[in-house]
Amino acid sequence: MSKPFQQLECWFVTGSQHLYGEETLRQVADHAQQIAAFLSSNEQIPVTIVYKPVVKTPEEIAALCTEANAAKNCIGLLTWMHTFSPAKMWIQGLKILQKPLLHLHTQFNREIPWNEIDMDFMNLNQSAHGDREFGFIMSRMRLERKVVTGFWQDEPVLMQLDSWIRAAAGWHDWQGAKFVRFGDNMRYVAVTEGDKVEAEMKFGYSVNTHGVGDLVKVVQAVDTGEIDLLCKQYAEEYELSAAVRNDASLREAARIEIGMRRFLQAGNYKGFTTNFEDLHGLHQLPGLASQRLMNDGYGFGAEGDWKTAALVRLMKTMATGLKGGNSFMEDYTYHFAKAPAQSLVLGAHMLEICPSIANAKPRCEVHPLGIGGKADPARLVFNAGSGEALNATIIDMGGRLRLLVNTVKAVAPEHDLPKLPVARVLWEPYPEISTACTAWILAGGAHHTCFSQNITVEHLEDLSLIAGLEMVVIDQDTKLRSFRNELRWNDCAYR
């Protein structure tokens, strides 16, 4: 069975002690192996689960945590206390552990064997209080972690494990990742700025700038044969009119895409930013190139917005193997209906929306941009699919970074948009447009986001626990008075 993260591992770590004797420890090990094997073979679990020998001493625990830190493919630990495992044994290991940790509060048996239960059974199956001891020491040490409670074969437990594992995989992808900015930020814009040093210290990825001229050199070296092949691919994948097929702008877009892809691959970059104010030497804004690179998993942010580029990459990684897509997005304009419940947000950008969210085969078109003073750029035009979704953004609050999320319901457009030749999506923000937009502005939310059709609030909450990142959610339960208080409390908590 091929898993979405086939090469990655989560280690299943079971705690006990020598107090109970060798026979009990053999049973503990056997039960732990059965749980690990079940999880590893389950289609709901997107990584390989690796059983690790039962840990019974401080030395064994510290050695295992050291091993996990050094294991490149280990993205986290699933921990379970089958018996009582005195938690002072865990202090040194937890102090040095650098990988995410999930505490699975379960037990091997689903039900109490009413007619057979005796003290031997009780001594063996002590998760109910062994996990409480383990939980205490992590709370005492102020360690953030996810706790999942329930029987290990049940669907709700498997779904929570899947969510956390995807978050851990996204976190793993960020460690050592590189993002390149082609040029600087859009002039005078505040929210796309941020502390790149703090981001690297906190999140593990680096952001550095290359002058557009460095990219232009690679773009200019692309030969006509490569352009011919890519234009043929465009004709196979998208709807192209005869005029567009023969338009020099399409060939220039292909040249830019080939050059950008080559530059990113050579530098081992996982995402990038562009800026329509900083395109010296490029004949058009890289619209089609940005769309297609995003569709292949690269992160992207417009106007130098590196925080959103990193977030888009993260959410695409977390969503590996799931239906639906993730895209760079911008809140562009509103539809204020007379009935507030029918009010909508139109999300779009100048060009760069990922076709992974398209509801049909995109059209490839060439039109003037009306901003930036460059040649008419090629772009993919489409409507996004309808359904439950969310918008997420990361903002620098000065001293800390904040993850802000708004759940939304995407809807199909009721009208054609014949004069708007860009990719777009319409959504109803929860709880409704007035509260949602007011709360977003109160929280300092950016106009750039990652729009997701498959990532949930739980996925991002799990990521925020792993990253130690403030997270604020706007959803169906949001009330502005409580939301204001939450922001005030967070200012104290994160200071």
N, C-alpha and C positions, 0 to 999 in steps of 0.2 A: 504494500500500500504506500503510494507516494503521498507525502505530507507537504503542506504549503511551505514549511520551514524544515525541509528534510535534513539539512546538514546541522541544524541547531539542536541543542540538548537542554532539558531541564533535569536536574538531579533530584531523585526522590530520597530524602534523608529522614531516617527514623531514629528517634531518641529513646533510650532506655537506660538501664544501669545494671551493675553486677549483683544487686541485692537478691534477685529472684532465682538465680541458678541457671545452669547451662540449658536445661530442658526448656525452660520458659523463653530464654533468649533464642533458642532454635525456632520456637513457634513464632516469636516476634519477627524473626528474619523471614520465615516462610510466608507469613501474612503480608509483610511489606513487599516481598517479591511479587506476590499475586496482585496486589494493588498496582504496583508499578507496571507490571506486564499488561494489566487491563487498560490502564490509562494510555500506555504507549501504543496499543493496538486499536484504540478507539478512534473513529473517524473525526470525532469532535475535537480531539486534542491535536494541534497543528505542529507539534515538535516531537522528537524522540524523548521518551522518559527513560532515564537511566537509573536503575536501582543502585544504591550505594550501601555498603555494609552498615549494620546498625551501630550507631555511635553510643559509647557507654562511659567515656571518661573525658575530662577536659582536654587531654592531649589528643585524643581521636577527633574531637570536634574542631579544635584549632587546626589540626593537620588537614581535615577535610575542607575547611574554609580557605586555607591557603591554596590547596589544590584547585578549588573552584575559581579562585581569583586568577590563577594562571592558565586555566583551560579556555582556549579561544572560543570554542563552540558552546561552552556552557553559558546560558543566558540567565540562569536563576536557579534557586533552590525551592523545592516543594518540601516543607517540613511537617512532620507528624510525630507526636509523642504517643506511642502505642501503650507504654506503661508510664509510670512516674519517672521523670528524668530531672533530677535536681538541677534547678536552673542556674545555680552558680557555676556549674560545669560549662555553661554556654557563654559566659561573659567574654572570655578572651577570643573565642571564635567569632562571636557577633561583633566585637570591637574591630576586628580586622577584615570582616567580610565586605567585599566591594560589589557583589552581585545582588540583584533584587531577590527578595525573599517573600514567599507566600506561605502562610500558616494554614494548613488543611486540618480543620477540626472535625475529625471523623472517627469511626471505629470500624474494626474489621467485620464484626457481626452487625447485621441490620437490626435484629430484634433480640430482646432478652429471652434466653431459653428457660422459660418459667419452671419447668419440671426438673431440669438438670443443673441449674445454676448453683455453684458452690464457691468456696473461698478461692479455690484454684482458678476458677474462671474469673473471679473478681480481681485477683492479683495479676492475671494476664491482660485483661481488657480494662485498662485504667485511663483511657483517653479523656474521659469526662473531667478528671482532675489533673492528669498529666499535662494536658494542653493548657489548663489554667495556670499551672506553674510556669510553663514556657511563655505564655502570654504576658505574665507579670513582668518577667525580666526584660522583655522587649519594651513594654510600656515604661518601666523604670529607666531604661536606657534611652527613652524617647526615640525609638526606632520606628519609622513608618513602614508599614507592611500591609498586605491584604490578608484578611481572615475569611476563609470560606468554610461554612458549617453545613454539614449534612452527610448523608450516606454516599460513599465514594462512587457508586454506580448510578446515582440519580441524575437526571438531565439538568436540573438547576445547578447542581454542583459542577457538572461538566461544562456548562455554559460559562460559569464564572471563571473556571480554570482557563478556558479558551480565551476569554477577554483579557485576563492578566498575562497569559503567555504571549498574546499578540502585542500587548503593551511592552513586555520585556523584550520582545524581538525588535520592536521599533527603537527602544532604548539602546539595545545592542548595536543596531545599525548606525545610530548617532555617534557611538564612541569611536573617535578617530576620523570621523567623516570630514570631508572638505567641501566647502561651498565657495564658489567664485562669483564675485561681482564684476560685471563688465561695466566699468565706469562707477560713478558715485551715486548718491541718492538724488532724487529730484530736489531741486533747489528750494530752500525755505520750508520743506515739509518736516513736521516734527515726529509724527507717530512711526514713521519708517526708520528713524534713527534708533540707536540703542548701543549698549555696552557690549562690544564683541568679546572683550577680555572676560567679562563676567559670564557671558554665555558659554564660552569655551570651558571655563572653570566649572560651571554648573552642569552643562549638558554634554560636554565631551567633543563637540564639533568645532571646527575652526572656520573662520570667514576671512577671506583676503581678496583684495582688488587687483584686477589686471586692467590696464588701460585698453580702451577699445582697439587701439592700434595693434595690440598683441593678437587679438582675435582677427582683425582685418588681414593680417599677414597669412593666417591659415586659410581664411575664406578665399583670398585671391589665388591661392595655390591649387584650388580645386580645378580639375580638368573637365572639359566638355563631355567626355564619355561618362563620367560619374553623374553629371547633371542629367544627361539623357536617360540613364537608368532610373534615377530617382523620379524624374517626371513621368516615366512610364508607370512607376509604382503609384504615384498620385492618381493617375487615370484609372488604375485598377481598384483603388481603395475608396475613392470619393467620386461624387458627381461633379463632372467638369463640363462646362459648355465648350463648344468649339473655339470660341473667342479666347477663353481662358487658357486652353491647351496651347495656343499659339502666342500667348502674351509673354513678352520678355520679362515681366515682373515675376511670373511663376518660375522661370528658369533662375532668376536672381534669388528667389526664395529658396530654391533647391540648393543653390551654391552656399547660401548662408547656413542652411541646415547641415549640410555635409561638413562645413568648416567648424560650426559650433560643436557638433557631435565629436569630431576629431579632437578638438581642443579639450573637451570634457573628458574624453577617454584617456588622452595623453596625461592629463593632470590628475586622473582618478577622482574627479569631482562627482558628488552625488546631487548637486543642484546648482542653480545659478540665478543671477538677477540681470535685468537689462534696464535701460533708462532712455526714454525717447528724447530726452534733452542731451544725451551723450552718445551719439551714434557716428561720430566723425569717421569717415571712410566706409561706412555701410550705406548702401543705397536705399534701404528701407528698414523699418522697424521689424525685428525678427518675430513676426506673428506666427506664421505657419510652423516655423522651426520650434518655437517655444511650445506650441500646442502638441506637436508630435513628440518632442522630447519628454514632456510631462506624461504623455500617454505611455511612454516606455519606462516610467518610474522615476524620472528626475524631478527634484523639487524646483519650483520656480516662484519668483517674486518680482513684480514690476516696480519700476522706479527705484531700484536699489534695495528693495525690501527683503533683506536677508532672513529676518525672523520668519516671515511667511514662507520663503523658499524652504527653510529647514522644516517647518511644520508640514508643508505639503509632502515633502519626502517622507517624513515620519508617518503620516497618516496613510500614504500609499503603501508603505512597508507593512504597517499593522494590518492592512486590509488584504494582504496577499491571499489569493484564492477565494475571496468573497465576491459575490455578485454586486454590480454597481461600481461607481467610480468616485474619484476624488479630484478636485480641481482648485487651482488658484481662482479666487472670486473677489468681486467688489460689489458692495451695495451701491447701485447707480442712481436709481430714481424710484419714486413711490407712485402707487395708485391708491389715492385716498377715496375710497368708495363712501357713498352716503351711509351705507350700513357698515359700521366699523369692522365687523367680523369678516367682511369681504374685501378689506383693504389688502394690498399686496406690495411686495418689494420686487423690483426688477433688478436682478443681478447680472452683470456682464463685465466686460472690460473693453479696452480699445480693440484688442485682438485675442488675448492670450487665455482662452478658456479650454480646458482639456477635453478632448472628444470622448474620454472614458465615461462621461456623464450624458452623452448624446442619446436621444430616444430613437434615432433613425440614422441612416447613412448620411454623413455630413456632406455639404456642398463646398467645393473649393472655389473661392471667388477672389477677384481683384477689384479693389475700390480705393478711392482717395481716403486718407486718414483724417485730414482736417486739423491735424496738430503735429508739431514736430518738424514740418518743412521738408519732409523726405518724399521719395517716389511712392507711388501707390503700392501698398503692400498686399501680398496674398494672405488669405486667412480661411479657416474652416468656419462655416456658418451652420448652426443647428439649434434646436430647442432641446433642453434637458428633459429627462424623464420625470414623471410625477411620483410622489410618495414621500414617506417620512425621511427626513434628512437633518443635517445640522450645519451650522457655520461655527468655526473656531478660529481664534486669533491669539497670538502671543504679543504682549505689549510690555515695554520697559517702563516701570513705575518709578524708577530711580531708587536704587537699593535693592530692588527685587523685580522679578519678571512675573507677569500674571497671565494665566490661561483663561480666556473668556469664551464661553460656549453658549450658543442660542439654538435650541431645537426649533425646527421649522417643518412645514408641510409644503413640498413643491407641488405645483399645480400646472396643468396644461394650459397654454394661452388660449383664450377665447377668441382672439383676433389675430389676423396675420400682421406681420411687421415688415411690410415690403420695402421700407426705406431704412431699415436698421440692419445692415449686413454684418452682424457679429453674432457669435454664439451667446446664448442667454438662457436664463432660468427665472421663473416666477415662483415666489413662495409666500406663504402665510407664516409670519413669525409667531411663535407661541410666547405668552398666552394670547396676545393680540397685538396689533401693530403699535398702539400707543404705549403700552407698558413695556413691550420688548425693546423698542427703540429708545425710550427714555432710560431704561435700565442700562442698555448698551452704552449710551453716552455718559451716564453717571459713572460707569465702571472704566471709562477712558478707552472704550473699544475702538479698534482701528477700522478704517474703511476697507482694508484688505483682509481676506479670510481664506481658510480652506473650506470649501463646500464639500460635504461628504454624503454619499448615499448609503454607505455601509458601516461607517464607524459610529459607535454609540457613545452616549455620555459615560457609560461604565468603562469603555475602553480608555477614554481620556482621563477619567478619574483614577484608573489604575496607573496610567502613565504619570499623573501628577503625584501619586504616592511614591512611585519609584524615583522620580526626579526631585522630590521635595519642593514642588512647584505650587504656588497658590493657584487655586482653580475656583472660578465663579461661574454659576450656571443660571441661565435665563430659560425657563420652561413653563409648562402649563400651571405650575404651582407658584410662580413668582408673584409676590405682592411688593409694591414699591417701598412701603414703609419698612418691611422686613429686609428688603434688599439693601436699602440705605444703611441699616444697622449692620448687616453682614459686611459691607465694605468698611465701615468704621471699625468693627471688631478685627477684621483682617489687617487693617493698618497697625493695630496694636500687636496682634499675634505674630506678624511677619517682621516687625521692627526689631 
